[in-house]
Amino acid sequence: MITRALWLLVVGLIVTIGPARAESNGVAPQLFMPDGQLKSHSVRVYISRDLALNQQPRLRLLRSHAVTKRDVDEAARLEPGIVASGQEWTESVHGQEVRRTGTLLMFDLSNLDLHYKAMVRVRPVVSWIDGGSERVVVGDHDVNLGNIVAALLWTALVVVVALSIIVAGVAWKAGKGNPLYLLTGVDGHLSLALTQVACWTVAVGAVVLGYGMVRLEIPTIPPPVIALMGLSLATGGIGYFQDTKNLVAGGRNPYLADLVRVHPWGPNDLSLAKAQMMLWTILLLTLFISKSILDGVIWDIPWAMVSLMGFSQVGYLAPKLV
């Protein structure tokens, strides 16, 4: 009788200890996959358990199929390239920032075929082997997985169509086919300040559109970017106002060379201040667009670079205000 009681006790301990160990003191494992990651980058998935490579962690990405057909690769179990236990991360749970610890899994999804889509909604599912049996944890909600190539193509298409409509409308209204007339001053010269405003408007608008396509949300524009847009608009407005006071409206045609020439101009009236302003504009636009594409977020331009651009704007406006 005593032997049977001891046997039942041992069996009971085995049954209770297994789930207790698997659930880590009664807390179910949590799966977190950051939203809006790009498949061209290493995709991060966190799980609040310490896992090892020999436990064979695998990832599945389930998609909704209200309209589209199921893809073959959805059944594939993706193997991580890196399994790093003992990691910490912060995630938002019901509006509260929660710090968790566990394992970071990193996956190479560059070969995942998303076709022409800028992003897809996926539900992450992670499985692993624990004590000879398979454990599975499913993400609480769907997340966006972005395709930067498709996002760039769709963004470029939308921007080109929008600009074409604007230029065609202006050309039809004004009877002028040259789109440079959108950026001319009162005397007909091509305005550097207005050109800068147009370039920053198109660049920031395109980056915001691309971000929205990947994450399906309106991004937070960093304060330095807002400051740069404000500087460009203020410079354009002040410059146009001063030109209106000092110059007589004319009907000359705009030329690209006007961007680095003094107005009214002579044979060799080149402006170093305008050349410097144009150089900084080109450099910052190139960095802003490339960094935003590579990082997958709107680049937070350093304030030092904003200050340098501001000094260039002052150098451009000073001759007009004297």
Rosetta silent file (secondary structure, phi, psi, omega in degrees, C-alpha in Angstrom):
SEQUENCE: MITRALWLLVVGLIVTIGPARAESNGVAPQLFMPDGQLKSHSVRVYISRDLALNQQPRLRLLRSHAVTKRDVDEAARLEPGIVASGQEWTESVHGQEVRRTGTLLMFDLSNLDLHYKAMVRVRPVVSWIDGGSERVVVGDHDVNLGNIVAALLWTALVVVVALSIIVAGVAWKAGKGNPLYLLTGVDGHLSLALTQVACWTVAVGAVVLGYGMVRLEIPTIPPPVIALMGLSLATGGIGYFQDTKNLVAGGRNPYLADLVRVHPWGPNDLSLAKAQMMLWTILLLTLFISKSILDGVIWDIPWAMVSLMGFSQVGYLAPKLV
SCORE:     score description
SCORE:     0.000 S_00000001
   1 L     0.000  -43.189  179.049    0.000    0.000    0.000 S_00000001
   2 H   -65.492  -40.438  179.511    2.848    2.352    0.929 S_00000001
   3 H   -61.550  -41.920  179.807    4.703    1.431   -2.283 S_00000001
   4 H   -65.351  -38.731  178.787    1.642    2.244   -4.376 S_00000001
   5 H   -65.111  -41.344  177.860    1.213    5.572   -2.604 S_00000001
   6 H   -63.797  -40.287  178.901    4.852    6.473   -3.229 S_00000001
   7 H   -61.974  -44.347  178.144    4.475    5.517   -6.892 S_00000001
   8 H   -63.737  -35.399  178.672    1.411    7.742   -7.282 S_00000001
   9 H   -65.920  -42.558  179.022    3.291   10.573   -5.577 S_00000001
  10 H   -63.374  -44.976  179.051    6.220   10.265   -7.991 S_00000001
  11 H   -61.202  -42.083  178.940    3.891   10.222  -11.006 S_00000001
  12 H   -62.803  -39.744  178.342    2.060   13.264   -9.682 S_00000001
  13 H   -64.361  -41.397  179.110    5.313   15.156   -9.213 S_00000001
  14 H   -61.785  -43.185 -178.450    6.406   14.364  -12.766 S_00000001
  15 H   -65.314  -39.347 -177.024    3.075   15.563  -14.154 S_00000001
  16 H   -81.284  -33.999 -178.218    3.129   18.789  -12.168 S_00000001
  17 H   -69.134  -37.989 -179.273    6.830   19.604  -12.530 S_00000001
  18 H   -56.693  -57.362  178.936    6.733   19.324  -16.352 S_00000001
  19 H   -62.805  -34.071 -179.357    4.106   22.032  -16.909 S_00000001
  20 H   -64.261  -42.807  178.429    5.606   24.160  -14.156 S_00000001
  21 H   -67.019  -40.867 -177.657    9.002   24.111  -15.841 S_00000001
  22 H   -65.720  -35.711 -177.052    7.489   24.703  -19.274 S_00000001
  23 H   -93.780   -0.640  176.490    5.443   27.650  -18.073 S_00000001
  24 L    53.430   72.674  177.664    8.242   29.089  -15.912 S_00000001
  25 L    62.236   37.808  174.317    6.440   29.489  -12.602 S_00000001
  26 L    84.879   -0.484 -179.891    2.996   29.748  -14.172 S_00000001
  27 L   -99.042  117.755 -179.367    3.843   32.530  -16.666 S_00000001
  28 L   -68.925  145.138  178.426    3.131   31.569  -20.267 S_00000001
  29 L   -63.996  141.792 -179.536    5.863   32.458  -22.805 S_00000001
  30 L  -110.838  139.202  179.527    5.267   35.686  -24.700 S_00000001
  31 E  -111.344  131.817 -179.417    6.137   36.255  -28.361 S_00000001
  32 E  -135.057  121.971  174.909    7.014   39.721  -29.645 S_00000001
  33 L  -121.745  113.025 -178.092    7.812   40.653  -33.240 S_00000001
  34 L   -55.658  140.998 -176.868    8.415   44.407  -33.783 S_00000001
  35 L   -78.421  147.900  172.721    6.032   45.961  -36.285 S_00000001
  36 L    77.269   20.499  176.595    7.159   47.375  -39.633 S_00000001
  37 E   -72.539  155.257  179.477   10.410   45.451  -40.063 S_00000001
  38 E  -100.771  137.322 -178.679   11.861   45.112  -43.561 S_00000001
  39 L   -69.168  -18.056  176.951   12.499   41.697  -45.060 S_00000001
  40 L   -75.173  -16.020  176.520   15.742   43.033  -46.541 S_00000001
  41 L   -99.571  170.738  172.286   17.058   43.453  -42.972 S_00000001
  42 E   -69.573  121.443 -176.747   17.576   40.801  -40.301 S_00000001
  43 E   -86.144  128.484 -175.975   14.087   40.232  -38.881 S_00000001
  44 E  -100.413  134.986  174.169   13.952   40.135  -35.068 S_00000001
  45 E  -133.305  129.584 -179.045   11.606   37.945  -33.040 S_00000001
  46 E  -111.115  143.943  174.903   11.670   37.874  -29.228 S_00000001
  47 E  -138.689  134.620 -173.201   10.328   35.166  -26.938 S_00000001
  48 L   -81.607   53.799  173.312   10.270   35.368  -23.146 S_00000001
  49 L  -146.524  147.174  174.208   12.068   32.051  -22.654 S_00000001
  50 L   -83.981  110.854 -178.933   15.732   31.177  -22.725 S_00000001
  51 L  -112.623  154.030  176.521   16.123   28.939  -25.766 S_00000001
  52 L  -117.360  161.696 -178.310   19.180   27.215  -27.199 S_00000001
  53 H   -62.015  -33.189 -179.189   19.993   26.324  -30.788 S_00000001
  54 H   -72.992   -6.094  174.618   19.654   22.593  -30.031 S_00000001
  55 H   -86.673    1.932  173.823   15.993   23.192  -29.116 S_00000001
  56 L    53.753   56.566  175.436   15.363   23.820  -32.817 S_00000001
  57 L   -66.871  137.258 -178.940   13.384   27.087  -32.652 S_00000001
  58 E  -136.165  151.373 -178.289   11.443   27.686  -35.863 S_00000001
  59 E  -119.383  135.967  169.870    9.289   30.543  -37.168 S_00000001
  60 E  -121.680  143.106  179.498    6.135   30.461  -39.255 S_00000001
  61 E  -117.504  104.797 -178.576    4.475   33.565  -40.700 S_00000001
  62 E   -90.327  138.938 -178.948    0.728   33.127  -41.187 S_00000001
  63 E  -119.004  159.096  174.421   -1.142   35.535  -43.454 S_00000001
  64 L   -83.860  153.704 -174.927   -4.806   36.420  -43.912 S_00000001
  65 L  -137.744   49.998  175.841   -6.481   35.337  -47.146 S_00000001
  66 L   -68.241  -33.104 -178.977   -9.680   37.333  -47.494 S_00000001
  67 L  -120.430  -46.547 -174.271   -8.690   38.191  -51.081 S_00000001
  68 L   -82.747  165.486  176.711   -5.353   36.554  -51.909 S_00000001
  69 L   -89.338  157.569  179.691   -4.508   32.873  -52.231 S_00000001
  70 L   -71.692  134.344  178.094   -2.401   30.965  -49.745 S_00000001
  71 L   -88.689  153.751 -179.222    1.307   30.847  -50.615 S_00000001
  72 H   -66.052  -37.309 -173.479    3.362   27.687  -50.436 S_00000001
  73 H   -71.957   -5.695  177.701    6.067   29.273  -48.261 S_00000001
  74 H   -68.430  -27.120  179.687    3.596   29.917  -45.417 S_00000001
  75 H   -80.700  -10.733 -176.640    3.926   26.287  -44.348 S_00000001
  76 L   -70.885  141.443  174.536    7.712   26.578  -44.179 S_00000001
  77 L   -99.922  112.191 -173.121    9.374   26.575  -40.771 S_00000001
  78 E   -84.978  131.736 -178.630   12.094   29.197  -40.932 S_00000001
  79 L   -91.713  133.044 -179.439   15.350   28.512  -39.123 S_00000001
  80 L   -72.955  148.472  174.401   16.980   31.422  -37.270 S_00000001
  81 L   -83.204  -28.294 -179.717   20.477   32.530  -38.133 S_00000001
  82 E  -134.795  133.383  173.303   21.109   33.726  -34.577 S_00000001
  83 E  -123.199  108.331 -175.694   19.712   32.453  -31.271 S_00000001
  84 E  -121.350  108.509  178.429   20.735   34.766  -28.417 S_00000001
  85 E   -86.286  169.187  179.138   19.374   34.042  -24.941 S_00000001
  86 E    71.196   28.858 -179.098   19.534   36.394  -21.970 S_00000001
  87 E   -97.663  157.201  176.060   18.341   39.417  -23.971 S_00000001
  88 E  -120.415  146.413  175.254   16.192   42.339  -22.810 S_00000001
  89 E  -153.698  166.240  179.223   13.653   44.338  -24.790 S_00000001
  90 E  -122.130  133.011  177.094   10.756   46.723  -24.267 S_00000001
  91 E  -133.904  157.903 -179.144    7.332   46.336  -25.814 S_00000001
  92 E   -94.950  123.071  178.784    4.055   48.209  -25.509 S_00000001
  93 E  -123.159  111.103 -178.997    1.215   46.288  -23.832 S_00000001
  94 L    53.818   41.924  177.775   -2.138   48.126  -23.641 S_00000001
  95 L    81.682   -0.442  179.857   -0.335   51.450  -23.852 S_00000001
  96 E  -110.305  138.073  177.256    2.183   50.572  -21.135 S_00000001
  97 E   -79.459  121.756 -177.519    5.890   49.981  -21.723 S_00000001
  98 E  -118.600  131.232  177.856    6.816   46.503  -20.429 S_00000001
  99 E   -97.419  129.263 -179.929   10.379   45.226  -20.104 S_00000001
 100 E  -127.040  162.273  175.027   10.898   41.526  -20.758 S_00000001
 101 E  -127.308  153.474  179.847   13.837   39.141  -20.867 S_00000001
 102 E   163.407 -136.051 -172.954   14.344   36.028  -22.953 S_00000001
 103 E  -117.442  136.966  173.187   15.702   34.993  -26.333 S_00000001
 104 E  -100.477  124.673  175.066   16.285   36.991  -29.481 S_00000001
 105 E  -109.962  129.789  179.662   15.825   35.081  -32.746 S_00000001
 106 E  -118.194  130.854 -173.427   17.125   36.687  -35.937 S_00000001
 107 E  -122.926  144.810  172.999   15.960   35.497  -39.367 S_00000001
 108 E   -97.872  104.260 -178.131   17.083   36.158  -42.933 S_00000001
 109 L  -108.956   21.351 -176.522   13.840   36.643  -44.895 S_00000001
 110 L   -63.206  -25.156 -179.947   15.376   38.317  -47.940 S_00000001
 111 L   -90.293    0.371  178.919   14.260   35.411  -50.160 S_00000001
 112 L   -69.250  126.450 -174.531   10.649   35.596  -48.969 S_00000001
 113 L   -88.954  111.049  176.080    8.479   36.378  -52.001 S_00000001
 114 L  -104.923    7.480  178.185    6.013   39.207  -51.322 S_00000001
 115 L    59.991 -129.075 -176.085    5.373   39.783  -55.055 S_00000001
 116 L   -93.632    6.238 -172.838    4.351   43.386  -55.797 S_00000001
 117 L   -82.396  137.996  175.478    3.226   44.184  -52.247 S_00000001
 118 L   -72.814  -25.600  175.994    4.872   46.958  -50.245 S_00000001
 119 E  -162.266  161.847  174.061    4.044   45.014  -47.087 S_00000001
 120 E  -132.208  150.389  174.563    2.079   42.010  -45.828 S_00000001
 121 E   -90.647  127.356 -177.991    0.291   41.376  -42.541 S_00000001
 122 E  -131.003  151.274  173.023    1.643   38.282  -40.810 S_00000001
 123 E  -110.249  112.005 -177.385    0.953   36.443  -37.555 S_00000001
 124 E   -74.216  138.333  175.994    4.237   35.091  -36.090 S_00000001
 125 E  -132.691  123.890  179.968    4.273   31.549  -34.691 S_00000001
 126 E  -116.320  133.870  176.530    7.381   30.143  -32.984 S_00000001
 127 E  -125.838  154.082  176.719    7.879   26.479  -32.094 S_00000001
 128 E  -157.368  167.379 -179.460   10.708   24.668  -30.311 S_00000001
 129 E   -97.982  127.790 -179.865   11.512   21.334  -28.670 S_00000001
 130 E  -136.448  111.067  178.978   11.317   21.197  -24.879 S_00000001
 131 L    64.348   33.134  178.481   11.834   17.916  -23.037 S_00000001
 132 L    87.315   -6.767  178.963   11.147   15.816  -26.123 S_00000001
 133 E  -120.228  157.509 -177.866    7.849   17.550  -26.975 S_00000001
 134 E   -88.248  131.781  173.587    7.077   20.482  -29.222 S_00000001
 135 E  -107.313  143.656 -178.929    6.083   23.805  -27.687 S_00000001
 136 E  -134.097  134.861  173.465    4.291   26.457  -29.742 S_00000001
 137 E  -131.152  137.257 -175.639    3.620   30.123  -28.981 S_00000001
 138 E  -113.071  139.787  177.710    1.570   32.429  -31.209 S_00000001
 139 L   -62.546  150.158 -177.963    1.858   36.215  -31.424 S_00000001
 140 L   -68.683  -27.830 -175.560   -0.979   38.244  -29.904 S_00000001
 141 L  -152.788  165.705  176.416   -1.633   40.198  -33.105 S_00000001
 142 L   -72.774  151.810  176.020   -0.640   40.575  -36.738 S_00000001
 143 E  -130.254  161.852  179.421    2.348   42.741  -37.640 S_00000001
 144 E   -91.677  132.024  173.470    3.501   44.391  -40.865 S_00000001
 145 E  -115.417  118.484 -170.729    6.471   42.965  -42.762 S_00000001
 146 E   -93.539  151.291  175.139    7.756   45.441  -45.338 S_00000001
 147 L  -117.731   99.965 -170.509    9.189   45.019  -48.824 S_00000001
 148 H   -64.224  -33.650 -179.091   11.401   48.066  -49.399 S_00000001
 149 H   -65.781  -48.786  178.693   11.805   47.491  -53.162 S_00000001
 150 H   -64.782  -38.566  178.803    8.056   47.386  -53.809 S_00000001
 151 H   -62.200  -40.996  178.071    7.504   50.313  -51.421 S_00000001
 152 H   -64.368  -42.938 -178.779   10.044   52.407  -53.345 S_00000001
 153 H   -65.332  -44.933  178.851    8.464   51.551  -56.693 S_00000001
 154 H   -65.007  -40.425  178.683    4.921   52.340  -55.505 S_00000001
 155 H   -63.387  -45.732  179.034    6.094   55.563  -53.852 S_00000001
 156 H   -60.778  -41.017  179.996    7.930   56.675  -56.995 S_00000001
 157 H   -62.849  -46.634 -179.091    4.859   55.907  -59.113 S_00000001
 158 H   -63.727  -43.735 -179.086    2.519   57.897  -56.856 S_00000001
 159 H   -64.280  -43.929 -179.987    4.915   60.865  -56.643 S_00000001
 160 H   -63.127  -43.080  179.035    5.473   60.947  -60.421 S_00000001
 161 H   -63.419  -44.592 -179.811    1.723   60.793  -61.109 S_00000001
 162 H   -62.480  -45.477  178.964    1.008   63.532  -58.555 S_00000001
 163 H   -64.704  -37.219  179.155    3.731   65.811  -59.936 S_00000001
 164 H   -63.453  -40.561  178.771    2.555   65.166  -63.500 S_00000001
 165 H   -64.798  -43.019  179.888   -0.981   66.210  -62.580 S_00000001
 166 H   -63.374  -48.525 -178.684    0.284   69.383  -60.878 S_00000001
 167 H   -63.706  -42.136  179.656    2.572   70.342  -63.768 S_00000001
 168 H   -64.331  -39.227  178.519   -0.097   69.570  -66.360 S_00000001
 169 H   -64.789  -42.886  178.794   -2.637   71.644  -64.443 S_00000001
 170 H   -66.354  -42.864  179.995   -0.298   74.616  -64.177 S_00000001
 171 H   -62.318  -39.235  179.674    0.711   74.341  -67.830 S_00000001
 172 H   -69.825  -38.913 -177.352   -2.939   74.244  -68.897 S_00000001
 173 H   -72.476  -43.380 -175.669   -3.896   77.154  -66.649 S_00000001
 174 H   -91.554  -11.656 -177.970   -0.927   79.384  -67.470 S_00000001
 175 L    72.219   23.675 -179.366   -0.469   78.273  -71.052 S_00000001
 176 L  -125.122  127.505 -177.323    3.198   77.440  -70.400 S_00000001
 177 L   -86.152  -10.914 -177.767    4.593   73.973  -70.895 S_00000001
 178 L   -82.369  117.131 -178.873    7.838   74.495  -68.961 S_00000001
 179 H   -66.362  -15.724  179.300    7.465   73.115  -65.389 S_00000001
 180 H   -65.504  -18.101  178.842   10.241   75.475  -64.219 S_00000001
 181 H   -65.256  -18.413  174.979    7.678   78.291  -64.262 S_00000001
 182 H   -66.504  -22.281 -171.212    6.371   76.841  -60.993 S_00000001
 183 H  -116.583   22.774 -176.507    9.647   77.886  -59.339 S_00000001
 184 E   -93.754  152.808  173.809   10.253   81.330  -60.830 S_00000001
 185 L   -82.554 -172.940 -175.459   10.600   84.660  -59.044 S_00000001
 186 L   -67.692  -26.337 -178.856    8.756   87.850  -59.908 S_00000001
 187 L   -94.082    4.836  177.003   11.249   88.750  -62.644 S_00000001
 188 L    95.784   -4.463  179.845   11.095   85.317  -64.272 S_00000001
 189 L   -79.850  155.758  178.635   14.383   83.879  -62.925 S_00000001
 190 E   -74.599  119.453 -173.978   14.502   80.383  -61.421 S_00000001
 191 L   -85.038  126.178  177.097   14.346   80.862  -57.640 S_00000001
 192 H   -66.823  -41.113 -178.641   16.758   78.827  -55.511 S_00000001
 193 H   -63.739  -44.953  178.926   14.596   79.243  -52.395 S_00000001
 194 H   -66.874  -36.298  176.360   11.434   78.026  -54.147 S_00000001
 195 H   -63.391  -40.859  177.788   13.379   75.141  -55.697 S_00000001
 196 H   -63.471  -43.961  177.812   14.617   74.156  -52.239 S_00000001
 197 H   -58.703  -45.244 -179.472   11.068   74.267  -50.842 S_00000001
 198 H   -63.394  -42.789 -178.687    9.839   72.071  -53.695 S_00000001
 199 H   -64.307  -45.415  179.837   12.671   69.538  -53.262 S_00000001
 200 H   -67.249  -35.862  177.964   12.156   69.191  -49.509 S_00000001
 201 H   -62.976  -45.873  179.863    8.386   68.932  -49.949 S_00000001
 202 H   -66.306  -43.328 -177.088    8.737   66.105  -52.467 S_00000001
 203 H   -64.773  -50.322 -179.102   11.456   64.312  -50.446 S_00000001
 204 H   -66.005  -41.650  178.420    9.660   64.437  -47.084 S_00000001
 205 H   -61.713  -40.777  179.512    6.311   63.623  -48.687 S_00000001
 206 H   -66.608  -42.097  179.516    7.779   60.618  -50.511 S_00000001
 207 H   -65.437  -41.660  177.893    9.469   59.279  -47.358 S_00000001
 208 H   -63.183  -41.570  178.472    6.257   59.701  -45.329 S_00000001
 209 H   -63.562  -46.231  178.350    4.277   57.928  -48.069 S_00000001
 210 H   -61.660  -41.617  176.952    6.764   55.049  -48.227 S_00000001
 211 H   -60.645  -44.076  179.858    6.746   54.741  -44.431 S_00000001
 212 H   -64.357  -34.573  177.901    2.949   54.688  -44.450 S_00000001
 213 H   -66.387  -35.408 -177.298    2.890   51.945  -47.085 S_00000001
 214 H   -79.808  -39.067 -172.865    5.160   49.735  -44.985 S_00000001
 215 H  -109.082   -9.742 -179.205    3.608   50.359  -41.549 S_00000001
 216 L    55.465   41.970  175.361    0.063   51.515  -42.377 S_00000001
 217 L  -152.948  157.988  178.552    0.317   54.392  -39.923 S_00000001
 218 L   -80.114  123.277 -176.234    1.144   58.080  -39.990 S_00000001
 219 L   -76.106  160.106  171.679    4.774   58.502  -38.911 S_00000001
 220 L   -88.107  116.646 -178.843    6.083   60.979  -36.371 S_00000001
 221 L   -79.907  125.407 -178.657    8.205   63.478  -38.270 S_00000001
 222 L   -59.613  144.722  179.464   11.377   64.329  -36.297 S_00000001
 223 H   -54.546  -39.495  178.665   11.642   67.972  -35.116 S_00000001
 224 H   -60.641  -34.435  178.473   14.843   68.663  -37.139 S_00000001
 225 H   -67.632  -40.899  176.893   13.013   67.745  -40.359 S_00000001
 226 H   -62.781  -40.858  178.749   10.169   70.101  -39.430 S_00000001
 227 H   -62.344  -41.611  178.249   12.727   72.817  -38.676 S_00000001
 228 H   -63.551  -42.519  177.062   14.363   72.337  -42.091 S_00000001
 229 H   -61.456  -42.135  178.561   11.000   72.568  -43.830 S_00000001
 230 H   -63.612  -41.544  177.187   10.238   75.738  -41.860 S_00000001
 231 H   -60.064  -44.144 -178.937   13.605   77.277  -42.770 S_00000001
 232 H   -64.031  -44.234 -179.820   13.020   76.560  -46.451 S_00000001
 233 H   -65.680  -42.601  179.669    9.504   78.016  -46.405 S_00000001
 234 H   -63.823  -43.417  179.331   10.597   81.111  -44.471 S_00000001
 235 H   -62.447  -43.610  178.716   13.539   81.706  -46.803 S_00000001
 236 H   -62.604  -42.270 -179.789   11.332   81.332  -49.865 S_00000001
 237 H   -66.550  -46.377 -179.853    8.707   83.707  -48.482 S_00000001
 238 H   -64.628  -43.098  179.642   11.167   86.400  -47.387 S_00000001
 239 H   -62.156  -41.710  179.851   13.120   86.146  -50.634 S_00000001
 240 H   -66.456  -39.254  179.559    9.984   86.458  -52.755 S_00000001
 241 H   -63.865  -43.737  179.061    8.785   89.449  -50.724 S_00000001
 242 H   -66.546  -39.266  177.545   12.117   91.245  -51.130 S_00000001
 243 H   -62.967  -36.605  179.484   12.214   90.498  -54.870 S_00000001
 244 H   -63.913  -36.368 -179.607    8.720   91.953  -55.193 S_00000001
 245 H   -76.138  -35.790 -169.226    9.873   95.203  -53.595 S_00000001
 246 H   -98.867  -21.601 -172.662   13.175   95.554  -55.425 S_00000001
 247 L  -117.212  157.722  176.532   12.626   94.098  -58.884 S_00000001
 248 L   -98.801  134.478 -178.686   10.302   94.735  -61.760 S_00000001
 249 L   -60.525  139.440 -178.394    8.317   91.786  -63.045 S_00000001
 250 L  -135.735  172.805 -176.680    9.617   90.478  -66.325 S_00000001
 251 L  -114.727   26.332 -179.112    8.859   87.843  -68.878 S_00000001
 252 L   -71.687  159.865  178.177   12.243   86.140  -69.281 S_00000001
 253 L   -84.099  143.930  178.183   12.537   82.368  -69.422 S_00000001
 254 L   -79.009  146.033  177.452   13.903   80.489  -66.377 S_00000001
 255 L  -132.630  152.662  178.840   17.211   78.601  -66.647 S_00000001
 256 H   -62.092  -29.985  179.031   18.949   76.163  -64.305 S_00000001
 257 H   -63.558  -19.459  178.600   21.948   78.516  -64.204 S_00000001
 258 H   -61.753  -21.994 -176.490   19.734   81.003  -62.344 S_00000001
 259 H   -66.050  -20.944 -178.206   20.165   78.851  -59.219 S_00000001
 260 H  -124.696   19.698 -179.858   23.753   80.106  -58.735 S_00000001
 261 E  -115.037  151.678  177.112   23.548   83.601  -60.246 S_00000001
 262 L   -82.101  144.417  179.390   22.902   86.971  -58.636 S_00000001
 263 L  -127.185  131.792   -2.430   19.772   88.863  -59.713 S_00000001
 264 L   -65.395  148.635 -167.858   19.730   91.319  -61.351 S_00000001
 265 L  -108.646  158.319  172.774   22.612   89.665  -63.162 S_00000001
 266 L  -120.270 -164.842 -176.825   25.550   90.639  -65.260 S_00000001
 267 L   -64.613  -35.598 -175.302   27.836   88.558  -67.459 S_00000001
 268 L  -129.437   34.280 -175.525   29.715   86.898  -64.567 S_00000001
 269 L   -84.675   75.753  174.977   27.476   87.477  -61.552 S_00000001
 270 E   -92.019  145.399 -175.956   27.837   84.116  -59.808 S_00000001
 271 L  -111.855  118.941  176.453   26.829   83.882  -56.143 S_00000001
 272 H   -67.521  -37.922  179.981   28.948   81.903  -53.676 S_00000001
 273 H   -62.540  -41.755  179.159   26.168   82.087  -51.066 S_00000001
 274 H   -69.611  -38.002  177.589   23.656   80.550  -53.487 S_00000001
 275 H   -64.287  -40.227  178.223   26.147   77.884  -54.566 S_00000001
 276 H   -65.164  -43.672  179.460   26.781   76.990  -50.920 S_00000001
 277 H   -62.484  -41.297  179.099   23.063   76.837  -50.161 S_00000001
 278 H   -66.805  -39.136  178.800   22.443   74.610  -53.179 S_00000001
 279 H   -62.108  -47.587  179.477   25.342   72.324  -52.197 S_00000001
 280 H   -63.701  -36.588  178.359   24.032   71.851  -48.646 S_00000001
 281 H   -63.289  -45.736  179.930   20.531   71.232  -49.977 S_00000001
 282 H   -63.682  -44.504 -179.083   21.739   68.503  -52.350 S_00000001
 283 H   -63.243  -46.906 -177.987   23.900   66.848  -49.665 S_00000001
 284 H   -67.570  -38.728  177.113   21.173   66.862  -47.012 S_00000001
 285 H   -62.235  -43.173  179.245   18.517   65.625  -49.437 S_00000001
 286 H   -62.591  -46.448  179.143   20.778   62.753  -50.515 S_00000001
 287 H   -64.805  -42.261 -177.538   21.556   61.784  -46.917 S_00000001
 288 H   -62.183  -47.551 -177.981   17.932   62.143  -45.817 S_00000001
 289 H   -68.400  -46.115 -177.046   16.520   59.932  -48.559 S_00000001
 290 H   -66.977  -43.297  179.286   19.267   57.271  -48.415 S_00000001
 291 H   -65.139  -39.664  179.489   19.300   57.028  -44.594 S_00000001
 292 H   -64.853  -37.163  179.200   15.508   56.824  -44.448 S_00000001
 293 H   -70.681  -46.319 -175.937   15.516   54.009  -47.022 S_00000001
 294 H   -69.049  -38.432 -177.227   18.350   52.022  -45.430 S_00000001
 295 H   -85.950  -19.137 -178.708   17.104   52.380  -41.835 S_00000001
 296 L    77.451    9.557  177.112   13.416   51.949  -42.631 S_00000001
 297 L  -137.552  161.028  178.382   12.512   55.017  -40.517 S_00000001
 298 L   -68.731  125.108 -174.769   12.462   58.759  -41.147 S_00000001
 299 L   -66.647  128.375  176.271   15.999   59.988  -40.536 S_00000001
 300 L   -84.822   94.222 -174.947   16.359   62.255  -37.507 S_00000001
 301 L   -62.169  132.230  178.460   18.695   64.863  -39.014 S_00000001
 302 L   -60.069  142.674 -178.944   21.320   66.086  -36.511 S_00000001
 303 H   -62.986  -29.381  178.531   20.695   69.605  -35.250 S_00000001
 304 H   -60.899  -38.973  179.343   24.256   70.588  -36.198 S_00000001
 305 H   -71.720  -34.333  175.024   23.434   69.988  -39.869 S_00000001
 306 H   -63.200  -39.880  178.591   20.203   71.962  -39.494 S_00000001
 307 H   -63.479  -42.519  178.002   22.267   74.836  -38.069 S_00000001
 308 H   -61.535  -40.737  177.005   24.659   74.719  -41.027 S_00000001
 309 H   -64.667  -37.719  177.629   21.719   74.871  -43.401 S_00000001
 310 H   -62.421  -41.135  177.196   20.352   77.816  -41.418 S_00000001
 311 H   -62.841  -38.398  177.531   23.632   79.713  -41.804 S_00000001
 312 H   -63.808  -38.418  178.303   23.484   79.074  -45.558 S_00000001
 313 H   -64.379  -40.398  178.439   19.942   80.479  -45.632 S_00000001
 314 H   -63.408  -43.099  177.607   21.111   83.614  -43.817 S_00000001
 315 H   -62.141  -31.832  178.188   23.946   84.048  -46.313 S_00000001
 316 H   -72.868  -39.346 -175.196   21.428   83.726  -49.138 S_00000001
 317 H   -81.799  -27.050 -173.521   18.980   86.264  -47.663 S_00000001
 318 H   -53.650  -48.080  179.591   21.495   88.854  -46.434 S_00000001
 319 H   -62.563  -28.549 -179.668   22.116   90.490  -49.858 S_00000001
 320 H   -74.152  -29.044 -175.660   18.361   90.725  -50.443 S_00000001
 321 H   -88.187  -14.846 -178.522   17.732   92.478  -47.124 S_00000001
 322 L   -76.995    0.000    0.000   20.501   95.061  -47.480 S_00000001
